[in-house]
Amino acid sequence: MKIEVLENADAVAKQAANVIAADARAAVQARGRFTLAVSGGHTPWVMLHALSEMDLPWKHLHVIQVDERVAPAGDPERNFTHLRESLLDHAPLAATQIHAMPVEALDLTVAAARYAATLRELAGAPPTLDLVHLGLGPDGHTASLVPNDPVLEVNDADVALTGPYQGHTRMTLTYRTINRARRILWLVTGGEKAAMLPRLRAGDASIPAGRVREEHALVLADAAAAALMG
């Protein structure tokens, strides 16, 4: 795991956009496609807006969700609402390149399996995503892999459902999907994350984030989040 500490959240967002852009160009040149899985959060929306203004091989990019709350379309709690506002409304991406988690489905178990099938179509079997962006919660969660949820032990599916967390059931990529990614890009900003960042670096498996593999992982943190790094 490599950790870069930058001055503030805006600097983290801009550097993250640069990393994604470089990986996208390299992936398209090497394999003809770039699969980007995106989590939620304020800093990521700034990152994605910056990315939307870059000169990229857009027609070869596919955008996937790392996790999503079960809520109606357009709900402000939905990651996809902000994903559309920050990236999809600005970048030259066709509807066929945008893959929203189907959390409005009546049968969410079937919907999760269908999303896993989409990942296989895009990234092979088993799916190997080019870049998975993750955040780090103050409680050590990442994606919707949250403390004490049975989803942490799912090892036979690429996409799974969680129990209620902060008022919502969620759909999430599982560890096995995340850990196959060619790059894992962590964005960690804010002083409320400071206690968890050293535990992430140490691979502390007692927090959900600590179970994500360290190989090919890059952490971009602001000074506040890195305050206890030593």
N, C-alpha and C positions, 0 to 999 in steps of 0.2 A: 504494500500500500504506500502510495506517495501522497504527501500532504503539502499543500501550498497555502500559506496564510496571506491574505490580502487585506487591504485597509478597511474596507467596508462591504456591505451587501451589494452595492452597485458594481463595485470592482469584481466581486465574485461572479455576478451575473454576466458581465461582459467577458470575463475570462472563460466562463463556461460556454458561452456562445462560440468563442474562438475554438475551443476544444472540439465541440460538436461539429463545427464547420470543417475543420481539418480532417476529422474522422469520416465525415460524409464524403468529402472529395476522394479520400483514399479508398473507401469501401466501394464507391461507384466505379472507380478506375479498376479495382481488383476483381470485383464480383458483379458489377452492374446494378447494384441496389444497396440502399442504406436503410436499415430498420432502426428507428429511434423510439424507445419507450420512455414516456414522460410521467413524472409524478406531479403532485400539486404543490402549491405554496407561493407566497408573494415573490420571493427572489426568482424562482423558476419562470414566473410570468414575465418578469423583466428580461430574463435570459432569452426567452422565446421571442419576445418582441424584437430584441437586438438581432436574433438569428433571422427573423423574417426580412430584415433589411439587407442581408448579405447576398452576394452573388454565389449561388450554389446550384448543383445539378438537380434542381427541384423535381423534375419529372421522374427521377429515380428514387425519391425518398418516400418512405412509408412511416406514418406516425401512429404509434400504439400507446395505449394507456397502461401504466403500471398498476393503478388501482382507481376505484371509483365508488362513490357513495350510491346506495340505492335510493334514488330520488327522481322526481319528474324532470323531463327535459327542460332546460333553461333555469333550473333551480340554482340559486347563487351558491349553494353548498356543493354543487357538482364540479369536479375538476374540469370536465369537458366544457362547461360554460366559459371558464377562464382560458382554457386552451384555445377555444375558438376566438375569443376576444384578443388574445395576445399574439397568436401565430396564424391560425387558419384563415382569419379574415384579411390577412395582409400578405401572406406568402402565396405564390402561384402553385397551389396544390389542388389537384382534382379530388372530387368526392371519393373516388376509388382508392386514394392514397391515405385516407383518414379512417382510422379504425377505432371507433368509440366502443367502449365496453357496453354490452347490451343489458344495462341494468333496469330498463323499463319493461323487460320481458315478464310474462306471467309466471313462467317456470324458470327460476334463476339457475337452478342446477343444470338444466338443459342449455341455458344461455352461456354458462361458464364453459361447458364442453364445446359449444359452438365457437366461442372465442379462442379456445385452445386450438381448434381445427384451423381457424384463420391464421394463427401464429405458424402452424405447420406449413400452410400454403405459402406464407411470406418468407419463412426463415428455415425451412427444412424440417426433417423429422429425425431426431427431436429438434425443436426450433432453437437456433442460435442467433439471438438478436445482436446487432452490431454494438449498440450502446444503450444501456439502461441507466437512466437518471434517478437518483434516490435522494430523499431527505432524511434527516435524523430528528426524531421527536424528543422532547424533554424527558419522556418516559422510556426512551431507548427504542421506540418502534421505528420501523421503516416500511415503505409501501403501506399496506394495511395489515402488516404482520405485527400484531400488537401483543403486549405482555399477557400471558396466561390464556390465550385463545387457542382452541384446538387446531386452527389453521397452521400454527407453527409446526405441527407434526405431519402435515400433508406431504407425502413424498411420492404419491402415485398419480399426480395431476399437475398440469402446467398452470392452470387457473383454478382458483377456489373461492369459496364464500366464507366470510367471517361471521362471528356472532356480532351482536350490537356493540358499537364502540362510538362514544360521543354522539349517541342518538341515531346512528345509522348502521344497518348491515352494509357490508362492502364486498365488492369483487376485487380480487387482487392476483397478481402474478405470484407464484409460489417460489420458495427458495430454489428449487431445481431449475426453474426457468431463469431466474435472476442470475444464478451462479454459472450458467452456461454462457452468459454474455461475453462478447469480445472485449468490451470495456464497461466498467461500472464507474459512473461519475456521481460522486456525492457533493451536494451543496449544503453547507452547514453554516448558518448565520444566526447571530443573536446570542446574547449572554445566557439565555435560558438553556442553551445547548452545551454550555461549557463543561458541565459535569459529565456529560455523556461522550464527548469527543475523545478523551483519553481512553475510555472503555472501548470505543469503536476501534481505535488504533491498536489496542491490546488484544482484539479479537475475543472480547469477553462474551462468551456464549450465554451468559445469564440475562443479557438483553437481546431482543430480537435482532437488532442491527448487527450485533457481534457475530451472528451466524452467517452473514454474507461473506463470501470468499474475498480474500485480500489481493489475490493475484489479479493484475490488470485493473486495479482500483485506484482512482485518483480522487482525493478529497480536496475541494476548494472551500476554505473556511475564512470567515472574516476574523478580525482581531478579537472581537468580543467573544466569539465562540471558542477561540483558541486560547483564552486567558489562562486556563489551567493546564496547558500542555507541557509546560516546563521546558 
